[in-house]
């Protein structure tokens, strides 16, 4: 089990960005867009909200 790295799937930052975006905007399209931004959107949300 040691040395096994997951190479597919979404990162924690992406999932967090999608969850924050959807709970704030209630829009799937914005959630997908913010998911692409990942940690950039999470940091933006923490600083400005």
mmCIF entry with sequence, helices, sheets and N, C-alpha, C, O atoms, coordinates in Angstrom:
data_MODEL
# 
_entry.id   MODEL 
# 
_entity.id                         1 
_entity.type                       polymer 
_entity.pdbx_number_of_molecules   1 
# 
_entity_poly.entity_id                      1 
_entity_poly.type                           'polypeptide(L)' 
_entity_poly.nstd_linkage                   no 
_entity_poly.nstd_monomer                   no 
_entity_poly.pdbx_seq_one_letter_code       
;(UNK)(UNK)(UNK)(UNK)(UNK)(UNK)(UNK)(UNK)(UNK)(UNK)(UNK)(UNK)(UNK)(UNK)(UNK)(UNK)
(UNK)(UNK)(UNK)(UNK)(UNK)(UNK)(UNK)(UNK)(UNK)(UNK)(UNK)(UNK)(UNK)(UNK)(UNK)(UNK)
(UNK)(UNK)(UNK)(UNK)(UNK)(UNK)(UNK)(UNK)(UNK)(UNK)(UNK)(UNK)(UNK)(UNK)(UNK)(UNK)
(UNK)
;
_entity_poly.pdbx_seq_one_letter_code_can   XXXXXXXXXXXXXXXXXXXXXXXXXXXXXXXXXXXXXXXXXXXXXXXXX 
_entity_poly.pdbx_strand_id                 A 
# 
loop_
_entity_poly_seq.entity_id 
_entity_poly_seq.num 
_entity_poly_seq.mon_id 
_entity_poly_seq.hetero 
1 1  UNK n 
1 2  UNK n 
1 3  UNK n 
1 4  UNK n 
1 5  UNK n 
1 6  UNK n 
1 7  UNK n 
1 8  UNK n 
1 9  UNK n 
1 10 UNK n 
1 11 UNK n 
1 12 UNK n 
1 13 UNK n 
1 14 UNK n 
1 15 UNK n 
1 16 UNK n 
1 17 UNK n 
1 18 UNK n 
1 19 UNK n 
1 20 UNK n 
1 21 UNK n 
1 22 UNK n 
1 23 UNK n 
1 24 UNK n 
1 25 UNK n 
1 26 UNK n 
1 27 UNK n 
1 28 UNK n 
1 29 UNK n 
1 30 UNK n 
1 31 UNK n 
1 32 UNK n 
1 33 UNK n 
1 34 UNK n 
1 35 UNK n 
1 36 UNK n 
1 37 UNK n 
1 38 UNK n 
1 39 UNK n 
1 40 UNK n 
1 41 UNK n 
1 42 UNK n 
1 43 UNK n 
1 44 UNK n 
1 45 UNK n 
1 46 UNK n 
1 47 UNK n 
1 48 UNK n 
1 49 UNK n 
# 
_struct_asym.id          A 
_struct_asym.entity_id   1 
# 
loop_
_struct_conf.conf_type_id 
_struct_conf.id 
_struct_conf.pdbx_PDB_helix_id 
_struct_conf.beg_label_comp_id 
_struct_conf.beg_label_asym_id 
_struct_conf.beg_label_seq_id 
_struct_conf.pdbx_beg_PDB_ins_code 
_struct_conf.end_label_comp_id 
_struct_conf.end_label_asym_id 
_struct_conf.end_label_seq_id 
_struct_conf.pdbx_end_PDB_ins_code 
_struct_conf.beg_auth_comp_id 
_struct_conf.beg_auth_asym_id 
_struct_conf.beg_auth_seq_id 
_struct_conf.end_auth_comp_id 
_struct_conf.end_auth_asym_id 
_struct_conf.end_auth_seq_id 
_struct_conf.pdbx_PDB_helix_class 
_struct_conf.details 
_struct_conf.pdbx_PDB_helix_length 
HELX_P HELX_P1 AA1 UNK A 12 ? UNK A 25 ? UNK A 12 UNK A 25 1 ? 14 
HELX_P HELX_P2 AA2 UNK A 28 ? UNK A 37 ? UNK A 28 UNK A 37 1 ? 10 
HELX_P HELX_P3 AA3 UNK A 39 ? UNK A 48 ? UNK A 39 UNK A 48 1 ? 10 
# 
_struct_conf_type.id          HELX_P 
_struct_conf_type.criteria    ? 
_struct_conf_type.reference   ? 
# 
loop_
_atom_site.group_PDB 
_atom_site.id 
_atom_site.type_symbol 
_atom_site.label_atom_id 
_atom_site.label_alt_id 
_atom_site.label_comp_id 
_atom_site.label_asym_id 
_atom_site.label_entity_id 
_atom_site.label_seq_id 
_atom_site.pdbx_PDB_ins_code 
_atom_site.Cartn_x 
_atom_site.Cartn_y 
_atom_site.Cartn_z 
_atom_site.occupancy 
_atom_site.B_iso_or_equiv 
_atom_site.pdbx_formal_charge 
_atom_site.auth_seq_id 
_atom_site.auth_comp_id 
_atom_site.auth_asym_id 
_atom_site.auth_atom_id 
_atom_site.pdbx_PDB_model_num 
ATOM 1   N N  . UNK A 1 1  ? 0.798   -1.201 0.000   1.00 0.00 ? 1  UNK A N  1 
ATOM 2   C CA . UNK A 1 1  ? 0.000   0.000  0.000   1.00 0.00 ? 1  UNK A CA 1 
ATOM 3   C C  . UNK A 1 1  ? 0.843   1.268  0.000   1.00 0.00 ? 1  UNK A C  1 
ATOM 4   O O  . UNK A 1 1  ? 0.402   2.308  -0.491  1.00 0.00 ? 1  UNK A O  1 
ATOM 5   N N  . UNK A 1 2  ? 2.025   1.191  0.535   1.00 0.00 ? 2  UNK A N  1 
ATOM 6   C CA . UNK A 1 2  ? 2.879   2.377  0.572   1.00 0.00 ? 2  UNK A CA 1 
ATOM 7   C C  . UNK A 1 2  ? 3.383   2.701  -0.826  1.00 0.00 ? 2  UNK A C  1 
ATOM 8   O O  . UNK A 1 2  ? 3.718   1.800  -1.596  1.00 0.00 ? 2  UNK A O  1 
ATOM 9   N N  . UNK A 1 3  ? 3.437   3.980  -1.152  1.00 0.00 ? 3  UNK A N  1 
ATOM 10  C CA . UNK A 1 3  ? 3.904   4.395  -2.461  1.00 0.00 ? 3  UNK A CA 1 
ATOM 11  C C  . UNK A 1 3  ? 2.810   4.466  -3.504  1.00 0.00 ? 3  UNK A C  1 
ATOM 12  O O  . UNK A 1 3  ? 3.081   4.840  -4.645  1.00 0.00 ? 3  UNK A O  1 
ATOM 13  N N  . UNK A 1 4  ? 1.575   4.118  -3.150  1.00 0.00 ? 4  UNK A N  1 
ATOM 14  C CA . UNK A 1 4  ? 0.455   4.170  -4.088  1.00 0.00 ? 4  UNK A CA 1 
ATOM 15  C C  . UNK A 1 4  ? -0.077  5.599  -4.151  1.00 0.00 ? 4  UNK A C  1 
ATOM 16  O O  . UNK A 1 4  ? -0.470  6.162  -3.130  1.00 0.00 ? 4  UNK A O  1 
ATOM 17  N N  . UNK A 1 5  ? -0.089  6.177  -5.333  1.00 0.00 ? 5  UNK A N  1 
ATOM 18  C CA . UNK A 1 5  ? -0.539  7.557  -5.515  1.00 0.00 ? 5  UNK A CA 1 
ATOM 19  C C  . UNK A 1 5  ? -1.763  7.557  -6.413  1.00 0.00 ? 5  UNK A C  1 
ATOM 20  O O  . UNK A 1 5  ? -1.778  6.898  -7.453  1.00 0.00 ? 5  UNK A O  1 
ATOM 21  N N  . UNK A 1 6  ? -2.781  8.291  -6.016  1.00 0.00 ? 6  UNK A N  1 
ATOM 22  C CA . UNK A 1 6  ? -3.979  8.431  -6.829  1.00 0.00 ? 6  UNK A CA 1 
ATOM 23  C C  . UNK A 1 6  ? -3.686  9.436  -7.935  1.00 0.00 ? 6  UNK A C  1 
ATOM 24  O O  . UNK A 1 6  ? -3.265  10.560 -7.663  1.00 0.00 ? 6  UNK A O  1 
ATOM 25  N N  . UNK A 1 7  ? -3.908  9.030  -9.177  1.00 0.00 ? 7  UNK A N  1 
ATOM 26  C CA . UNK A 1 7  ? -3.608  9.913  -10.302 1.00 0.00 ? 7  UNK A CA 1 
ATOM 27  C C  . UNK A 1 7  ? -4.858  10.421 -11.003 1.00 0.00 ? 7  UNK A C  1 
ATOM 28  O O  . UNK A 1 7  ? -4.759  11.256 -11.902 1.00 0.00 ? 7  UNK A O  1 
ATOM 29  N N  . UNK A 1 8  ? -6.023  9.938  -10.614 1.00 0.00 ? 8  UNK A N  1 
ATOM 30  C CA . UNK A 1 8  ? -7.261  10.402 -11.222 1.00 0.00 ? 8  UNK A CA 1 
ATOM 31  C C  . UNK A 1 8  ? -8.215  10.868 -10.139 1.00 0.00 ? 8  UNK A C  1 
ATOM 32  O O  . UNK A 1 8  ? -8.018  10.597 -8.955  1.00 0.00 ? 8  UNK A O  1 
ATOM 33  N N  . UNK A 1 9  ? -9.236  11.563 -10.557 1.00 0.00 ? 9  UNK A N  1 
ATOM 34  C CA . UNK A 1 9  ? -10.214 12.061 -9.598  1.00 0.00 ? 9  UNK A CA 1 
ATOM 35  C C  . UNK A 1 9  ? -10.013 13.541 -9.330  1.00 0.00 ? 9  UNK A C  1 
ATOM 36  O O  . UNK A 1 9  ? -9.151  14.184 -9.928  1.00 0.00 ? 9  UNK A O  1 
ATOM 37  N N  . UNK A 1 10 ? -10.822 14.071 -8.424  1.00 0.00 ? 10 UNK A N  1 
ATOM 38  C CA . UNK A 1 10 ? -10.707 15.487 -8.106  1.00 0.00 ? 10 UNK A CA 1 
ATOM 39  C C  . UNK A 1 10 ? -9.968  15.660 -6.794  1.00 0.00 ? 10 UNK A C  1 
ATOM 40  O O  . UNK A 1 10 ? -9.982  14.779 -5.934  1.00 0.00 ? 10 UNK A O  1 
ATOM 41  N N  . UNK A 1 11 ? -9.328  16.797 -6.655  1.00 0.00 ? 11 UNK A N  1 
ATOM 42  C CA . UNK A 1 11 ? -8.577  17.067 -5.432  1.00 0.00 ? 11 UNK A CA 1 
ATOM 43  C C  . UNK A 1 11 ? -9.514  17.584 -4.348  1.00 0.00 ? 11 UNK A C  1 
ATOM 44  O O  . UNK A 1 11 ? -10.664 17.934 -4.614  1.00 0.00 ? 11 UNK A O  1 
ATOM 45  N N  . UNK A 1 12 ? -9.006  17.627 -3.138  1.00 0.00 ? 12 UNK A N  1 
ATOM 46  C CA . UNK A 1 12 ? -9.781  18.165 -2.027  1.00 0.00 ? 12 UNK A CA 1 
ATOM 47  C C  . UNK A 1 12 ? -10.117 19.632 -2.277  1.00 0.00 ? 12 UNK A C  1 
ATOM 48  O O  . UNK A 1 12 ? -11.221 20.077 -1.962  1.00 0.00 ? 12 UNK A O  1 
ATOM 49  N N  . UNK A 1 13 ? -9.180  20.383 -2.836  1.00 0.00 ? 13 UNK A N  1 
ATOM 50  C CA . UNK A 1 13 ? -9.410  21.800 -3.130  1.00 0.00 ? 13 UNK A CA 1 
ATOM 51  C C  . UNK A 1 13 ? -10.533 22.004 -4.127  1.00 0.00 ? 13 UNK A C  1 
ATOM 52  O O  . UNK A 1 13 ? -11.328 22.933 -3.989  1.00 0.00 ? 13 UNK A O  1 
ATOM 53  N N  . UNK A 1 14 ? -10.603 21.145 -5.129  1.00 0.00 ? 14 UNK A N  1 
ATOM 54  C CA . UNK A 1 14 ? -11.665 21.231 -6.127  1.00 0.00 ? 14 UNK A CA 1 
ATOM 55  C C  . UNK A 1 14 ? -13.017 20.935 -5.498  1.00 0.00 ? 14 UNK A C  1 
ATOM 56  O O  . UNK A 1 14 ? -13.984 21.659 -5.733  1.00 0.00 ? 14 UNK A O  1 
ATOM 57  N N  . UNK A 1 15 ? -13.090 19.879 -4.702  1.00 0.00 ? 15 UNK A N  1 
ATOM 58  C CA . UNK A 1 15 ? -14.347 19.525 -4.038  1.00 0.00 ? 15 UNK A CA 1 
ATOM 59  C C  . UNK A 1 15 ? -14.786 20.625 -3.079  1.00 0.00 ? 15 UNK A C  1 
ATOM 60  O O  . UNK A 1 15 ? -15.972 20.941 -2.992  1.00 0.00 ? 15 UNK A O  1 
ATOM 61  N N  . UNK A 1 16 ? -13.837 21.202 -2.367  1.00 0.00 ? 16 UNK A N  1 
ATOM 62  C CA . UNK A 1 16 ? -14.152 22.286 -1.442  1.00 0.00 ? 16 UNK A CA 1 
ATOM 63  C C  . UNK A 1 16 ? -14.647 23.515 -2.189  1.00 0.00 ? 16 UNK A C  1 
ATOM 64  O O  . UNK A 1 16 ? -15.616 24.144 -1.765  1.00 0.00 ? 16 UNK A O  1 
ATOM 65  N N  . UNK A 1 17 ? -13.999 23.866 -3.292  1.00 0.00 ? 17 UNK A N  1 
ATOM 66  C CA . UNK A 1 17 ? -14.421 25.016 -4.094  1.00 0.00 ? 17 UNK A CA 1 
ATOM 67  C C  . UNK A 1 17 ? -15.830 24.817 -4.640  1.00 0.00 ? 17 UNK A C  1 
ATOM 68  O O  . UNK A 1 17 ? -16.634 25.748 -4.634  1.00 0.00 ? 17 UNK A O  1 
ATOM 69  N N  . UNK A 1 18 ? -16.134 23.613 -5.111  1.00 0.00 ? 18 UNK A N  1 
ATOM 70  C CA . UNK A 1 18 ? -17.468 23.320 -5.638  1.00 0.00 ? 18 UNK A CA 1 
ATOM 71  C C  . UNK A 1 18 ? -18.516 23.431 -4.538  1.00 0.00 ? 18 UNK A C  1 
ATOM 72  O O  . UNK A 1 18 ? -19.580 24.011 -4.752  1.00 0.00 ? 18 UNK A O  1 
ATOM 73  N N  . UNK A 1 19 ? -18.227 22.885 -3.371  1.00 0.00 ? 19 UNK A N  1 
ATOM 74  C CA . UNK A 1 19 ? -19.182 22.936 -2.259  1.00 0.00 ? 19 UNK A CA 1 
ATOM 75  C C  . UNK A 1 19 ? -19.426 24.366 -1.796  1.00 0.00 ? 19 UNK A C  1 
ATOM 76  O O  . UNK A 1 19 ? -20.573 24.757 -1.577  1.00 0.00 ? 19 UNK A O  1 
ATOM 77  N N  . UNK A 1 20 ? -18.368 25.147 -1.647  1.00 0.00 ? 20 UNK A N  1 
ATOM 78  C CA . UNK A 1 20 ? -18.515 26.549 -1.223  1.00 0.00 ? 20 UNK A CA 1 
ATOM 79  C C  . UNK A 1 20 ? -19.291 27.334 -2.267  1.00 0.00 ? 20 UNK A C  1 
ATOM 80  O O  . UNK A 1 20 ? -20.207 28.085 -1.933  1.00 0.00 ? 20 UNK A O  1 
ATOM 81  N N  . UNK A 1 21 ? -18.924 27.162 -3.531  1.00 0.00 ? 21 UNK A N  1 
ATOM 82  C CA . UNK A 1 21 ? -19.576 27.904 -4.606  1.00 0.00 ? 21 UNK A CA 1 
ATOM 83  C C  . UNK A 1 21 ? -21.060 27.577 -4.692  1.00 0.00 ? 21 UNK A C  1 
ATOM 84  O O  . UNK A 1 21 ? -21.887 28.480 -4.820  1.00 0.00 ? 21 UNK A O  1 
ATOM 85  N N  . UNK A 1 22 ? -21.406 26.288 -4.623  1.00 0.00 ? 22 UNK A N  1 
ATOM 86  C CA . UNK A 1 22 ? -22.811 25.918 -4.738  1.00 0.00 ? 22 UNK A CA 1 
ATOM 87  C C  . UNK A 1 22 ? -23.623 26.413 -3.546  1.00 0.00 ? 22 UNK A C  1 
ATOM 88  O O  . UNK A 1 22 ? -24.761 26.853 -3.713  1.00 0.00 ? 22 UNK A O  1 
ATOM 89  N N  . UNK A 1 23 ? -23.055 26.347 -2.355  1.00 0.00 ? 23 UNK A N  1 
ATOM 90  C CA . UNK A 1 23 ? -23.790 26.816 -1.179  1.00 0.00 ? 23 UNK A CA 1 
ATOM 91  C C  . UNK A 1 23 ? -23.942 28.333 -1.186  1.00 0.00 ? 23 UNK A C  1 
ATOM 92  O O  . UNK A 1 23 ? -24.897 28.860 -0.615  1.00 0.00 ? 23 UNK A O  1 
ATOM 93  N N  . UNK A 1 24 ? -23.017 29.036 -1.821  1.00 0.00 ? 24 UNK A N  1 
ATOM 94  C CA . UNK A 1 24 ? -23.098 30.496 -1.895  1.00 0.00 ? 24 UNK A CA 1 
ATOM 95  C C  . UNK A 1 24 ? -24.004 30.950 -3.028  1.00 0.00 ? 24 UNK A C  1 
ATOM 96  O O  . UNK A 1 24 ? -24.856 31.815 -2.826  1.00 0.00 ? 24 UNK A O  1 
ATOM 97  N N  . UNK A 1 25 ? -23.832 30.375 -4.230  1.00 0.00 ? 25 UNK A N  1 
ATOM 98  C CA . UNK A 1 25 ? -24.522 30.863 -5.430  1.00 0.00 ? 25 UNK A CA 1 
ATOM 99  C C  . UNK A 1 25 ? -25.731 30.037 -5.851  1.00 0.00 ? 25 UNK A C  1 
ATOM 100 O O  . UNK A 1 25 ? -26.557 30.525 -6.622  1.00 0.00 ? 25 UNK A O  1 
ATOM 101 N N  . UNK A 1 26 ? -25.861 28.809 -5.373  1.00 0.00 ? 26 UNK A N  1 
ATOM 102 C CA . UNK A 1 26 ? -26.946 27.899 -5.769  1.00 0.00 ? 26 UNK A CA 1 
ATOM 103 C C  . UNK A 1 26 ? -27.008 27.730 -7.282  1.00 0.00 ? 26 UNK A C  1 
ATOM 104 O O  . UNK A 1 26 ? -28.089 27.703 -7.871  1.00 0.00 ? 26 UNK A O  1 
ATOM 105 N N  . UNK A 1 27 ? -25.831 27.617 -7.907  1.00 0.00 ? 27 UNK A N  1 
ATOM 106 C CA . UNK A 1 27 ? -25.746 27.456 -9.355  1.00 0.00 ? 27 UNK A CA 1 
ATOM 107 C C  . UNK A 1 27 ? -24.717 26.375 -9.687  1.00 0.00 ? 27 UNK A C  1 
ATOM 108 O O  . UNK A 1 27 ? -23.570 26.436 -9.246  1.00 0.00 ? 27 UNK A O  1 
ATOM 109 N N  . UNK A 1 28 ? -25.143 25.396 -10.464 1.00 0.00 ? 28 UNK A N  1 
ATOM 110 C CA . UNK A 1 28 ? -24.243 24.317 -10.853 1.00 0.00 ? 28 UNK A CA 1 
ATOM 111 C C  . UNK A 1 28 ? -23.157 24.837 -11.797 1.00 0.00 ? 28 UNK A C  1 
ATOM 112 O O  . UNK A 1 28 ? -22.002 24.421 -11.700 1.00 0.00 ? 28 UNK A O  1 
ATOM 113 N N  . UNK A 1 29 ? -23.518 25.741 -12.705 1.00 0.00 ? 29 UNK A N  1 
ATOM 114 C CA . UNK A 1 29 ? -22.529 26.266 -13.650 1.00 0.00 ? 29 UNK A CA 1 
ATOM 115 C C  . UNK A 1 29 ? -21.416 27.029 -12.936 1.00 0.00 ? 29 UNK A C  1 
ATOM 116 O O  . UNK A 1 29 ? -20.241 26.855 -13.258 1.00 0.00 ? 29 UNK A O  1 
ATOM 117 N N  . UNK A 1 30 ? -21.777 27.874 -11.968 1.00 0.00 ? 30 UNK A N  1 
ATOM 118 C CA . UNK A 1 30 ? -20.753 28.583 -11.196 1.00 0.00 ? 30 UNK A CA 1 
ATOM 119 C C  . UNK A 1 30 ? -19.920 27.600 -10.391 1.00 0.00 ? 30 UNK A C  1 
ATOM 120 O O  . UNK A 1 30 ? -18.711 27.788 -10.252 1.00 0.00 ? 30 UNK A O  1 
ATOM 121 N N  . UNK A 1 31 ? -20.541 26.559 -9.861  1.00 0.00 ? 31 UNK A N  1 
ATOM 122 C CA . UNK A 1 31 ? -19.809 25.560 -9.083  1.00 0.00 ? 31 UNK A CA 1 
ATOM 123 C C  . UNK A 1 31 ? -18.773 24.843 -9.949  1.00 0.00 ? 31 UNK A C  1 
ATOM 124 O O  . UNK A 1 31 ? -17.655 24.593 -9.499  1.00 0.00 ? 31 UNK A O  1 
ATOM 125 N N  . UNK A 1 32 ? -19.136 24.516 -11.176 1.00 0.00 ? 32 UNK A N  1 
ATOM 126 C CA . UNK A 1 32 ? -18.188 23.872 -12.089 1.00 0.00 ? 32 UNK A CA 1 
ATOM 127 C C  . UNK A 1 32 ? -17.040 24.819 -12.414 1.00 0.00 ? 32 UNK A C  1 
ATOM 128 O O  . UNK A 1 32 ? -15.876 24.418 -12.391 1.00 0.00 ? 32 UNK A O  1 
ATOM 129 N N  . UNK A 1 33 ? -17.363 26.070 -12.715 1.00 0.00 ? 33 UNK A N  1 
ATOM 130 C CA . UNK A 1 33 ? -16.328 27.064 -13.019 1.00 0.00 ? 33 UNK A CA 1 
ATOM 131 C C  . UNK A 1 33 ? -15.377 27.246 -11.841 1.00 0.00 ? 33 UNK A C  1 
ATOM 132 O O  . UNK A 1 33 ? -14.158 27.255 -12.014 1.00 0.00 ? 33 UNK A O  1 
ATOM 133 N N  . UNK A 1 34 ? -15.939 27.389 -10.649 1.00 0.00 ? 34 UNK A N  1 
ATOM 134 C CA . UNK A 1 34 ? -15.099 27.566 -9.467  1.00 0.00 ? 34 UNK A CA 1 
ATOM 135 C C  . UNK A 1 34 ? -14.324 26.294 -9.143  1.00 0.00 ? 34 UNK A C  1 
ATOM 136 O O  . UNK A 1 34 ? -13.251 26.365 -8.543  1.00 0.00 ? 34 UNK A O  1 
ATOM 137 N N  . UNK A 1 35 ? -14.844 25.139 -9.524  1.00 0.00 ? 35 UNK A N  1 
ATOM 138 C CA . UNK A 1 35 ? -14.104 23.893 -9.361  1.00 0.00 ? 35 UNK A CA 1 
ATOM 139 C C  . UNK A 1 35 ? -12.831 23.881 -10.185 1.00 0.00 ? 35 UNK A C  1 
ATOM 140 O O  . UNK A 1 35 ? -11.812 23.343 -9.753  1.00 0.00 ? 35 UNK A O  1 
ATOM 141 N N  . UNK A 1 36 ? -12.885 24.478 -11.382 1.00 0.00 ? 36 UNK A N  1 
ATOM 142 C CA . UNK A 1 36 ? -11.674 24.588 -12.201 1.00 0.00 ? 36 UNK A CA 1 
ATOM 143 C C  . UNK A 1 36 ? -10.643 25.504 -11.548 1.00 0.00 ? 36 UNK A C  1 
ATOM 144 O O  . UNK A 1 36 ? -9.438  25.289 -11.685 1.00 0.00 ? 36 UNK A O  1 
ATOM 145 N N  . UNK A 1 37 ? -11.119 26.520 -10.843 1.00 0.00 ? 37 UNK A N  1 
ATOM 146 C CA . UNK A 1 37 ? -10.195 27.440 -10.171 1.00 0.00 ? 37 UNK A CA 1 
ATOM 147 C C  . UNK A 1 37 ? -9.615  26.837 -8.896  1.00 0.00 ? 37 UNK A C  1 
ATOM 148 O O  . UNK A 1 37 ? -8.532  27.220 -8.455  1.00 0.00 ? 37 UNK A O  1 
ATOM 149 N N  . UNK A 1 38 ? -10.338 25.899 -8.314  1.00 0.00 ? 38 UNK A N  1 
ATOM 150 C CA . UNK A 1 38 ? -9.903  25.138 -7.145  1.00 0.00 ? 38 UNK A CA 1 
ATOM 151 C C  . UNK A 1 38 ? -9.466  26.026 -5.984  1.00 0.00 ? 38 UNK A C  1 
ATOM 152 O O  . UNK A 1 38 ? -10.263 26.820 -5.485  1.00 0.00 ? 38 UNK A O  1 
ATOM 153 N N  . UNK A 1 39 ? -8.207  25.906 -5.543  1.00 0.00 ? 39 UNK A N  1 
ATOM 154 C CA . UNK A 1 39 ? -7.723  26.608 -4.355  1.00 0.00 ? 39 UNK A CA 1 
ATOM 155 C C  . UNK A 1 39 ? -7.746  28.121 -4.523  1.00 0.00 ? 39 UNK A C  1 
ATOM 156 O O  . UNK A 1 39 ? -7.846  28.846 -3.533  1.00 0.00 ? 39 UNK A O  1 
ATOM 157 N N  . UNK A 1 40 ? -7.657  28.611 -5.756  1.00 0.00 ? 40 UNK A N  1 
ATOM 158 C CA . UNK A 1 40 ? -7.713  30.064 -5.974  1.00 0.00 ? 40 UNK A CA 1 
ATOM 159 C C  . UNK A 1 40 ? -9.052  30.596 -5.482  1.00 0.00 ? 40 UNK A C  1 
ATOM 160 O O  . UNK A 1 40 ? -9.101  31.619 -4.799  1.00 0.00 ? 40 UNK A O  1 
ATOM 161 N N  . UNK A 1 41 ? -10.145 29.906 -5.825  1.00 0.00 ? 41 UNK A N  1 
ATOM 162 C CA . UNK A 1 41 ? -11.464 30.342 -5.376  1.00 0.00 ? 41 UNK A CA 1 
ATOM 163 C C  . UNK A 1 41 ? -11.631 30.170 -3.872  1.00 0.00 ? 41 UNK A C  1 
ATOM 164 O O  . UNK A 1 41 ? -12.239 31.020 -3.222  1.00 0.00 ? 41 UNK A O  1 
ATOM 165 N N  . UNK A 1 42 ? -11.111 29.101 -3.313  1.00 0.00 ? 42 UNK A N  1 
ATOM 166 C CA . UNK A 1 42 ? -11.223 28.870 -1.867  1.00 0.00 ? 42 UNK A CA 1 
ATOM 167 C C  . UNK A 1 42 ? -10.542 30.002 -1.107  1.00 0.00 ? 42 UNK A C  1 
ATOM 168 O O  . UNK A 1 42 ? -11.113 30.541 -0.159  1.00 0.00 ? 42 UNK A O  1 
ATOM 169 N N  . UNK A 1 43 ? -9.334  30.365 -1.511  1.00 0.00 ? 43 UNK A N  1 
ATOM 170 C CA . UNK A 1 43 ? -8.611  31.454 -0.847  1.00 0.00 ? 43 UNK A CA 1 
ATOM 171 C C  . UNK A 1 43 ? -9.344  32.776 -1.030  1.00 0.00 ? 43 UNK A C  1 
ATOM 172 O O  . UNK A 1 43 ? -9.446  33.562 -0.088  1.00 0.00 ? 43 UNK A O  1 
ATOM 173 N N  . UNK A 1 44 ? -9.858  33.031 -2.239  1.00 0.00 ? 44 UNK A N  1 
ATOM 174 C CA . UNK A 1 44 ? -10.639 34.246 -2.494  1.00 0.00 ? 44 UNK A CA 1 
ATOM 175 C C  . UNK A 1 44 ? -11.852 34.309 -1.566  1.00 0.00 ? 44 UNK A C  1 
ATOM 176 O O  . UNK A 1 44 ? -12.138 35.354 -0.982  1.00 0.00 ? 44 UNK A O  1 
ATOM 177 N N  . UNK A 1 45 ? -12.551 33.204 -1.434  1.00 0.00 ? 45 UNK A N  1 
ATOM 178 C CA . UNK A 1 45 ? -13.754 33.174 -0.602  1.00 0.00 ? 45 UNK A CA 1 
ATOM 179 C C  . UNK A 1 45 ? -13.412 33.429 0.870   1.00 0.00 ? 45 UNK A C  1 
ATOM 180 O O  . UNK A 1 45 ? -14.146 34.133 1.563   1.00 0.00 ? 45 UNK A O  1 
ATOM 181 N N  . UNK A 1 46 ? -12.322 32.869 1.340   1.00 0.00 ? 46 UNK A N  1 
ATOM 182 C CA . UNK A 1 46 ? -11.912 33.067 2.736   1.00 0.00 ? 46 UNK A CA 1 
ATOM 183 C C  . UNK A 1 46 ? -11.552 34.530 2.992   1.00 0.00 ? 46 UNK A C  1 
ATOM 184 O O  . UNK A 1 46 ? -11.898 35.078 4.038   1.00 0.00 ? 46 UNK A O  1 
ATOM 185 N N  . UNK A 1 47 ? -10.868 35.156 2.056   1.00 0.00 ? 47 UNK A N  1 
ATOM 186 C CA . UNK A 1 47 ? -10.418 36.539 2.254   1.00 0.00 ? 47 UNK A CA 1 
ATOM 187 C C  . UNK A 1 47 ? -11.568 37.536 2.146   1.00 0.00 ? 47 UNK A C  1 
ATOM 188 O O  . UNK A 1 47 ? -11.656 38.461 2.954   1.00 0.00 ? 47 UNK A O  1 
ATOM 189 N N  . UNK A 1 48 ? -12.440 37.367 1.172   1.00 0.00 ? 48 UNK A N  1 
ATOM 190 C CA . UNK A 1 48 ? -13.445 38.385 0.876   1.00 0.00 ? 48 UNK A CA 1 
ATOM 191 C C  . UNK A 1 48 ? -14.852 38.094 1.383   1.00 0.00 ? 48 UNK A C  1 
ATOM 192 O O  . UNK A 1 48 ? -15.741 38.920 1.181   1.00 0.00 ? 48 UNK A O  1 
ATOM 193 N N  . UNK A 1 49 ? -15.093 36.966 2.027   1.00 0.00 ? 49 UNK A N  1 
ATOM 194 C CA . UNK A 1 49 ? -16.446 36.695 2.544   1.00 0.00 ? 49 UNK A CA 1 
ATOM 195 C C  . UNK A 1 49 ? -16.419 36.448 4.008   1.00 0.00 ? 49 UNK A C  1 
ATOM 196 O O  . UNK A 1 49 ? -17.464 36.204 4.612   1.00 0.00 ? 49 UNK A O  1 
# 
